[in-house]
């Protein structure tokens, strides 16, 4: 039985990354800090999965391997691939040994989900309630809005920031660990005058969350970071793990980096994978400095292995991407090489204006479709969601079905939020936000009576049984009794999780039918929710994981295109990261979009815009088209006005980049050859008319 069979299909750099380190003297595998710089399309997920399997096959207990990713799906994929690698390497046809490895890989998940598990375990040491609830961004914003109203900030003479802006300020300050003053000065300068009021708002927000025993997304990282800042507790947490592997390290923020250094202060057993050229999430407080500074955080310096063999794109597409990134001042230098051959040269297409851009893209999409490149294998990418507005109109006119990412999230649908609110309230009776929503589902139970009921509950130590003594409005007396009996029955910790969601659905159904239209569609979403619930061992794990990594509902995405057998993909570049298509069209490659007009104030934000364009380019496998409109209509003018400005060519389209592109022009149908030929039939003798004036 050969334990090296899993290495045969890897290239040299991948093999070095997978096998880095050496067997420990007693048992296990010893390795210092390792950074795998994985360029776009170089097989980073495959490499990371092989390393997990390699560790497990060399004596590392899979239960002591921590894998941190940015989505639950990525964690599941990592576990699945590691299982497949081990199965092949061990020649384990029946899957017995490899299945054991899979089952013991229990610490694989997002930073937030792992933080949630550890914080519940160490809650007492941190003075926390282990039964805390996790609320999503929408609920966090609503809580801030309520406090904003209570403190009188909404009625200020001058415009005070709205709830979503307040939450963004709070989140950025927490994740960057900057002071509030620095956060406002750097990211929200228009809000700087409200520093004192925002301090009061955020302090009250924190106190209110503590009172309700609720955590928002940022709290899961913040409290985990606090846990790791206490040396004794940090050492205790670290004893759970021999190896820590982190995917997409370029997308981490300062809190996440601090957590990792607390887990592995000397770097032993720490492997991080990422690509500094794809660091595009600074608006979420991610910092590219985490990956750039990683090697020098340790003594001796961390090993750096670069993956540059690209399996996705043709060399012509990579030549443009390489040329673009070659001019970045600070980076891990790498030159991507394709295994797929030269391919056709990408194009920079100049068009007159935005309507012509839409016409060009539609024409090329249909042309490619006739050449057997289905619509699903083509994508149109853009810097901001609004940039596709005219294209969507043209696509609809030409009856080309499309889907646009991202749409309404599954958990943002009102009926889904209702059902989850019931489960959240049962899981944590102190969660007043969930209780407030549930109570108002009852006919006749408005905000005043809902608050009265919650006050009654809190006066009786949050015991649902005490609600039997509450006097509800007459309109909801029967529904009230049914709700209380449901709450009392399901709050029992001895009651198994299986079947609870079905009980909640039975209670909720008459309210669903009374409150909403299109009930059958909504029931389908709840069916999906109940199906998902069977994948989780407990109510708490179900509602927490669903909150941290929500799925998208088929009913809430753009429904019409799905009725067709095929559809074109429209996406912002941020949403397209990690995806790939045969043909990619990038809109508005001009200054103002790439880079964004809002990013031109600082050198570091301009460099992030360069990386954003790089991500867009490297989504293409075979065919890449960059479109450059010359004119942009001004929005504040009469409907048929012609006021416009000229767009400057993107500063990223330098001489070196242009050498890798074919530059072509496209004139829309209004100036096409057919139109000119038709005009020529009634041509004027302009010269003779001018002479006749004299």
C-alpha positions, 0 to 999 in steps of 0.5 A, a space after each residue: 500500500 503506497 501512501 504517496 499515490 496522492 502526490 502523483 498528479 501534483 506539480 512540483 510546487 504543489 508537491 512541496 507545499 503538500 509535503 512540507 515538514 517531516 514526521 515527528 519523532 514519536 507520532 504525527 507530523 511536525 512543520 513550521 509556518 508555511 505560506 502557499 501563495 496560490 495564483 488564480 486557477 493554480 489549484 489551491 483548494 486541491 493543494 490544501 485538501 491534499 495537505 490535510 490528507 497527507 497530515 492525516 496519513 502521517 499520524 496526525 489525528 484528524 480531530 486535531 486539525 483545524 481548517 478555517 475557510 470563508 464559507 461553509 460550502 468551502 469547508 465541506 468541499 475541503 473535507 470531501 476532497 481530503 476524503 477522496 485523496 486519502 481513499 486513493 492514497 490508501 487504496 481504500 476501495 471500501 472507504 473504511 479508513 478514509 471514512 474514519 478520517 472524514 468523520 474525525 475532521 470535525 473542526 472545519 468551518 468558517 472563522 465565525 462558526 468555529 468562533 461560535 463553538 469555542 465561545 460557547 465552550 469557554 463562555 464561563 471563563 469570559 463571563 458570557 451566557 453560553 446560550 447566547 443567540 447569533 443575529 444577522 446583519 439586518 437584525 443588528 441594524 434594526 437594534 441599532 435603529 431602535 437605540 438611535 430613536 431612543 437616544 434622540 439621534 434620529 431627530 437631530 437638526 442635522 442629518 444623523 447617519 442611518 442605521 446601516 451606516 452606523 452598523 458599518 462604522 461599528 463593524 469597521 472599527 471592531 474588525 480593524 481595531 482602529 479607534 473610532 476617530 481613525 475609522 471615521 477619518 479614513 472611511 466615513 469622513 462625512 460622519 466625523 462630527 458625530 463621534 461623541 454621539 456614535 460613541 454613546 450609540 455603540 456603548 448602548 448597543 453593546 449593553 443591549 446585546 449583553 442584556 439580550 444575550 445576543 451576538 452579532 457577526 463581529 462579536 464572534 471574532 471580537 470575543 474569540 480575539 479577547 479569548 486568545 489575548 489571555 495567554 493562559 486561555 490561549 494556551 488551553 485553546 491551542 492544546 485542542 489543535 496540532 495543525 491549523 490550515 487557513 484558506 483565502 488568507 488574503 481576505 482576513 482582517 486584523 482580528 482574524 490574524 490576531 486569533 491565528 497568532 494566538 493559536 500558533 504563536 511560534 507558527 508551528 503547524 500553521 499553514 495559510 493559503 492565499 493570493 495577495 493579487 486577489 485581496 479585494 475586500 478592504 470594505 469588509 475590513 480585510 487587509 492585504 498586509 496580513 498575507 504580505 507580512 506573514 513570512 516575517 512574523 516568525 523566527 525563523 522566517 516562514 516558508 513561502 511556496 508559490 503556485 504559478 501553474 494555471 489550470 484554468 485559462 489560456 496563456 493569452 488571458 494570463 499574459 494580460 493578467 500578468 502584465 497588469 499585476 507586474 506593475 503593482 508596487 508591493 506583492 509576491 511576484 509570480 508569473 502565471 503559466 498556462 497548461 492549456 496553450 496559447 489561445 486567442 488574444 483578449 480584446 479591448 473594445 472601444 464603443 461610443 457610449 453605454 447603449 452601444 456597449 450594451 448592444 456590443 455585448 448582446 451581439 457577441 453573446 449571441 454570436 458565441 452562443 451560435 458557436 456552441 458556447 452556451 449562455 451559462 458559460 458566459 459572464 458579464 462582470 462589472 465594478 458596481 451593480 448599477 453598471 449593468 442597468 442598460 445592458 439588462 434592458 437590452 438583454 430583455 429587449 432581445 429576449 436573452 435570459 439572464 441571472 444577476 448575482 447577488 439577489 435577495 438572500 434566503 434569510 431576508 425573506 420575511 416568512 423565513 425570518 418569522 420561522 427562524 425568529 421563533 426558533 431563536 426565541 425558544 433557544 434564548 428566551 432573553 432574545 427580545 428582538 426575536 420575541 418582539 417579531 414573533 409576538 407581532 405575528 399574532 392578530 391584534 398584538 401590536 408593538 405596545 402589547 408585544 413590549 408589555 408581554 416581553 417586560 412580563 417575561 423578563 420580570 419572571 426570569 425569562 420563563 415561558 411558563 409565566 406567559 400563561 399568566 399574561 393577559 393578551 388582547 382579546 383578539 389573540 387569546 386563542 392564538 396566545 395560548 397556542 403560542 405559549 404551549 409551543 414555547 413551553 414544550 420546545 424550550 425543554 432541553 431534553 426534547 430532541 431537535 428532530 421534529 421541532 421545526 415541523 411543530 413550529 411550522 404547524 403553529 406558523 401556517 395559519 399566520 403565514 396564510 393570513 399575512 402573506 400572498 403567494 403562500 405556496 411559493 413561500 411554503 416551498 422555501 419553508 420545505 427547503 428550510 426543514 430539509 436543511 434542518 436535518 443536517 444539523 445535530 441541534 437547534 442552536 447549531 442549525 440557527 447559528 450556522 444558517 445565520 452565519 452562512 445563509 443559502 440563497 432561495 431559488 424562489 427569491 433569485 431572479 425567477 424568470 431566467 430559470 424558466 429557460 433552458 439557459 441563461 447569461 450570468 451578470 455579476 459584480 466582480 466581488 461576487 464573481 470571485 472563485 468562479 470561472 466561465 469560458 467567455 468573460 466581458 468586463 464593462 466600463 474599463 475606464 477611470 471612474 470604474 477601474 479604478 472606482 472614482 471613490 478609490 482614487 484618494 489613496 495609493 492603497 485603494 488604487 492598488 486594490 482596484 488593480 487587484 479587482 480588475 485582475 480578479 475579473 480578468 482571471 475568471 476567463 478560461 478562453 475568451 476575455 473582452 474588456 469594453 471601454 465606452 468613450 462617452 457617459 450621459 449625464 443623469 440630471 438632464 431632460 429625457 432626450 438631452 445629449 449632455 455627456 462627459 468623456 471617459 478617460 481610458 483606465 490608468 491600468 491600461 498601460 503600454 505594457 498591458 495594451 501590448 497583450 490586447 487586440 484593440 478594436 472599435 465597435 459602432 452601434 447600429 445607429 452609425 452602422 454601415 446599413 444606416 450610412 448606406 441608407 443615408 447616402 441615397 439622399 445625400 446633399 451637395 453640401 459644397 455647392 450649398 455653401 458656395 451658393 451663400 456667396 
